[in-house]
Amino acid sequence: MTETQTHEVCLSFDFALQHSAKNKAAEFQLKIKATLPLQGVTAIYGPSGSGKTTLLRCIAGLEPKAKGHCAVAEKIWQDERYTLPTFKRDLAYVSQAPSLFTHLTVAQNLAYGESRRTPGRDQAFYDKVLSTMGIGHLLARMPAQLSGGEEQRVSIARALLTRPQVLLMDEPLSALDQPRKREILPYLEQLAAQFQIAILYVTHSLDELVRLADRVLVLEDGKLIESGSTLAIFNRLESPLQDSDEPSALLDVIAVENHNNGPLMRAEIPGGQQSLWIKAGAETKGKSLRLRVLARDVSIALSNHDDSSILNRLPAIIDAIQLNSATGTAVVTLKVGEQVLFAAITQLSLEKLQLREGISVWAQIKSVAIAR
């Protein structure tokens, strides 16, 4: 792919930044290069101090000492000779604090966002933003009359009304308590689907990453140590996203139909004829869902047992076996079509069933959770 072609469809950046300090041990260096599509959600993940917020600030043009290159589509935002001012970059920035104008109503705050892009109102787009963020009933309120979750939803709506190509979100849920986080997450899930923009989402929450992100950049000490699709990065036992004591796998599925209009939904695994039964409401029908399956909830059989209460049984191929001699257990990596499951079993079961890499088996899944 040529550089021109890359600019047409991507956000690309290559930054180097050093924060000096009197104490050499306190010095921080950022050196990161990546190319991302101008759509979907990319999570920027890593521990505190890894450079997540600094990277967002570099992209936004808020780090004057940052050296390197940044381009969005055909527009150069920064190179060795030129730096585009922040206010001219086609982006919006949502921080941890909502930062609404406290002397303006919600409607007036939103109007400010609109004024940064066009002199008049695009009513259809305005209505779409209000509907997506669920804030139509809040327009007459002052920020002091809003809950923390409502404030952040208004802040995101104001950012969307500037019609950015890139939406930078710096841990937007970190200031909220758990009930408010659960309240706002469904709205965040709709953003990438409803608006054709690139969303860069800084988080240290694995739950948020799993639920929202199409792709992930994993940072450590100012360096990029992993990048790729969320499933590809997560679904490896050695992944920095995995809990070594409780491994799990992610499955992307499509909700197809409810059983007798009840609480059980049949969900198909793309690329094959395989499906799972999951607990999901009728409102999920036709939607893509991400499931999280714990290794301890997956067992292995050599044949398909119809006389079992376990409904979810999938044909699979053993891809790898990782032994833990200290505990007498093993984690088996199973390929299910193009996706992956892990099964935690005893070494006794491994020997009894004579399991080895490359053989066909059945994965029996006792429990499945929608990532939410």
C-alpha positions, 0 to 999 in steps of 0.5 A: 500500500502506498503512503497516499493510499494509507492517508486516504483511509487511515490515521497514522502517527509516529511520535517521539517525546521525552519528558525530562526531569531532575531525577533521571529515574522520573524521565519518561520517553514515548516512542510509538508508531501505528496506523489505524483505520478511520472507523471503529473503536481502538482501545489504548490500554496499559498501566498507569504511566505507560503513556496512554494520555500522552499519546492522545495529547500528541495526536491532538497537538497538545504536546509541543515537544512531540516530534514525528509525523501524524496524518489523517486521510490526506491531511498532514497534521504534523511532520518535521516541518509543520504542525497543524494547530489543535483547533484546526485538527478534525478531532474532538476530545472527551476527557475524564471530567465532562467540562460542560459550561456550567452557566449554559443549559444542555441545549446551549452547550450542544449549540456551542459544539455545533457552532464549531463546525457549521453556521446552521443546524443539520436537524437530522444529524442533531436528532441522531446525536440526541437519540444515540446518546439518549439526552433529548429530555435533558435539553432544558436542564443546567449541568448542575441538575445532571447526574455524572453519567448524564453530564458525560453523555452530554459532553460526548454529544457536544463532541459529536456535533463538531463532526470530527473524523477522530474522537479521542476519549481519555478514560471517559468513565473513570470518574463515574461510580459502577452504576453510572458506568453501567448506565453509559456503556450501552450508549458508548457501544452505539457510537462506532456503529452510528457514526463513521469515525475513528474512536481512540479510547484510553482505558485501564479497564479490561471490561471496557476494552472487551466490550467496546474495542475492535482493536487494541494498542497495548502500551508499556513504558511509553512503547507499543508492545502489542497491536491488532484486533481485540480478539487476536490480542486477547485470545492468546494465553500469553497475552498481556490482556489475559488473567493467568489465573482465570483464562478466558476467550472472546467469541464474536457472534450474531444473535439470530432468534429466540427460543419460543420467544423466551430468554434463550437466544440462538447466536451464530458464529460467523463463518460456519454453521455453528451456534450457541444458546445464550441468555439474551433479550429479544432486543438483541436479535440481529445484532453482533454480540461479544461473548466471554467464555471462561476456560473453567466453563469449557470441558472436552469430549471425544464425541457429541453427547446428545444425552446431556444438559449442556446445550452448547457443544461445538466441534473443535480442533486442539491447537495447543496444550499448556501444562501446569505440573505444579497444579496437575492441570492443563489449558487446552487451546481449541480452534472453533472455525476461525475463533478460539476457546480455552478449556481448563482440565486436569492432566488426568483427563488429558491422559485418559482421553489421549488428547493431543494437538491436531485432533478433532474434539467437542467443546462443551460450554457450561456457561457463556456471558455477554461482555457487558 
